Amino acid sequence: MHCRMLILVAMLVIAPAGIFSQEYFRVMFYNVENLFDTKDDSLKSDNDFLPDGNMRWTPWKYWEKLRNITRVITAVGEMQSPALVGMCEVENDSVLFDLTQRSPLRMQDYSYIVSNSPDERGIDVALLYQRHQFRLLDYKEYTLTLNKQFPRPTRNILHAVGNLINGDTLDVFVCHFPSRSEGQKETEPFRVAAATLLRKKVDSLFHLRDNANILIMGDFNDHPDNISLSVTLQAKVQEERPDNKSLYNLFYKHLNEPEFGTYKYQGRWEVLDQFIVSGNMLTPSNRTSIVDSNAIIFKADFLLEDDSRYYGKKPFRTNLGPRYQGGFSDHLPIYMDVNVAL
């Protein structure tokens, strides 16, 4: 009898943990601002980032940049590394190899994929991933077709498909939409074109999978309520009962909060870097779901400096014009946690 009681107690203690145990992994996105190597690419406009270029981009500065990126990723990960790290403004495969295999980040055991975009400056998007948490099944990249409406090449959209440790499939898109450098209104059609392409790929997944787990991250160069994201991509503000076949922008609800943003322009914080997810990932009872249905901007003190021209703080950049500062980026990283029910 005593033995039977012990077995029963053991079953009561162990069974709930086995049935309801949760693992989560952290997802991060970071515009690393001009991660160029020091070698000339004759097919791209990278001359500013050469040792004799305007930025005087020496090997020492390059390796210091890699060490700084490692510091940011490690800080965002806290006690464990982020399982997925989306990145933009990386020049090529070479800088990703140096970052993951030759910098201090090598201790965190990342593999990577990177796009091969037609962007004139040669900057791409990339995804770092830890294979024990995200088993890569396939990846593709999508190029915007050039036409009268969109005459200039831009960054490709990177699409990775992988299995999580609970067996669920996760579709990840990493984006860097066309910039606002020639004016927000003047360049808006370019970002609408990028969002149109992205929405087409998302619709294909909704048709293919009954319960699609879709994660879109990137620097969209638009706010959540701009046309490209709210109308064309149809990424909505979160709802109490999310629809599995809809997209939701995790930063939409924070738009009116003071000092909320990832990038500062003329004294105003802007929400350019965002996470957008399918409604399936906002239902806590699902096997794969966003913790608290929330995402966070990482505003550590070491990533900021005083904004003497306007007020408060601003991102601590690597360069301010041609002047080297030794900082990190003009954007702040974002992250979120994903529950994975085993």
Secondary structure, 3 states (H helix, E strand, C coil): CHHHHHHHHHHHHHHHHHHHCEEEEEEEEEEEEEECCCCCCCCCCCHHHCCCCCCCCCHHHHHHHHHHHHHHHHHHHCCCCCCEEEEEEECCHHHHHHHHHHCHHHHHCCEEEECCCCCCCCCEEEEEECCCCCEEEEEEEECCCCCCCCCCCCCCEEEEEEECCCCCEEEEEEEECCCCCCCHHHHHHHHHHHHHHHHHHHHHHHHHCCCCCEEEEEECCCCCCCHHHHHHCCEECCCCCCCCCCEEECCHHHCCCCCCCCEEECCEEECCEEEEEEHHHHCCCCCEEEHHHCCEECCCHHHEEECCCCCCEEECCCEECCEECCCCCCECCEEEEEEEEC
